[in-house]
Amino acid sequence: MLGKSTNLKRAQLMDAIEIFAPAAKTSPPGGGWVRAIREALSMTQAQLASRVGVSRQVAQEFENAEAQRRITLDTLDRLAAAMGCRVVYAVVPVDESLDSMREKQARSQAEKMMGPVSHSMAMESQAVPSNVRERQLQSLMEELQAGSGRNLWK
């Protein structure tokens, strides 16, 4: 069963990542952030390379790797620091809150769980009225969301 601390942690996490929501909808510049910021600072690749302690060719490879989304966070941190910047890293929900994602998943799982029983009862002309079925579905959703999470994401 989920305790109050888990719900509190989720609420605190949503508060923390909420500020990243607009950034999640922003695409990186075509050549990557490192190149865009370096150029905005009027810094050459050779100057960036010198600050990082690598050759200009390696700095170019780093920029290309970042633009292709295959750079390591460690290297990105080093490049950012060399430009007087820092990497801000977050994983954020795309279109909704964590709570709504959990609710949607709980509904999906509850419908899967209730599906065979509902089908069998309908075949035997014992179908449950839609308002009763919705109450049962809501109850099962609440149970799934209050549980450990193992049954929520099967």
N, C-alpha and C positions, 0 to 999 in steps of 0.2 A: 504494500500500500504506500502511496506517495504521502509523505509527511508535509507539514507546513513549510519545513525548510526547503524541500524540493521546489515547491511552488514559489517560495520567496526567491530562491536562486534563479529560477526561470524569469521571474519578474525583474530581478536586478540585471540579468543578462540582457533582456529586451531593452531595458533603459540604457544600458551601455552601448548596445549595437544600433540603437535607433538613430544615432547621429551619422551612421554610415549608410543609411538607406539612400540618400541622394547620390552618394558616390557609387553605389551598386548599380545605378542606372546610367552611369557615365562610362563610356568606352575610353580605353587608353589612347593616347595619340598614336598615329600610324607607326612611327619609329620607336615607340615606347616612351615611358616616363623619363627614364634616365637621359636619353638623348634630348628630349624636349626641354627638360630642366637645365641640362648642361648648356644647350644652345641659348636658352633664355638668360643664363648667367654670362653669356659671351665667353664660355670656357671651351678650349679646344680639347679634342680627344687626348692629345699628348699631355696637356695640363692635368686632365682628369687621371690619366694613367700614372703620371708622376705622383699625384696625391695618394693614389691607391697603392703604388709600389709595383706596378706591372708595366709591360711595354704598351705602346700605342695600339699594336695589333690585338693584344689581349683585351684592352679596354673596348676596342671595336667589337670583338667577339662577345664580350659581356653585354654590350648594348644590343647586339643582334639577338642574343639569347633572351634578354628581357623582352624585346619586342615580340619574340616567338613564344613567350610564356614558358621557357624552359630553364630559367635562371634559378639558382638556389637563393633562399632567403638570406643566407650568410653573405653571399656575394652582393646581393642587392643592398643589404645593410652597409657593407663596405663602400659601395659606390655612393649611396645616399650620404653617408658621413663625410666622404671626401668633398661633397658639394655643399656641406653645411645643412643637410636635410636628414630626415629620419624616415624609415619605413613604418607605415601604419598598416597593420595586417588585421583583417577581420573576415570572418565567414558570416554572411548575413542572409536571411531568408529573401528569396527573390520577390515574391508578390504578396506575402501575407505575414502575419505574426506567428511566432512559435505556437501560441495557444490555438490559433485557427488551424494550423497545420496538424496539431494533435487532434483537434476536434474532427477534422476531415478524415484523418486516418481512423479514428475511433468509429465514425459512421461507416466507413468502408468495411472495417473488420466486423462490426456488429451486423451489417447487412449480409456479409458472407456467412456469419455464424447462424443467423436466423433464416437464411435462404432455404436450405433443405427442409426445415421444419415447416415453413410457410408453404412451400411447394407441396409437400405431402398432405398438409391439412387442406389445401385448396383442391387437390385431387380427390379427397374424400368428402368434398362439399362441406368442409368445416372451416372455411376461411375466416380469419379474424378480421373484424371491421378495421378500416384503415386508421381510425383514431386510436384504437387499442394497440394496433401494431406499432404506430408511431410512439406511443407511450413506452411500449416494451423496448423499442429501438433506443429511445432516449435513456432509459434505465440501463440498458446494456452498455451504451456509450459512456455513461457516467462511471460505471463499474470498470470499464477498460481504462479510462483516463485516470482513475484513482488507484489502479493497480501498479505493479512494478514496472510496467512498460514492455515486458517480454511478450505479452499477448497483443499489445498494441501494434507492434511492427513486424508481425509474422509474415 
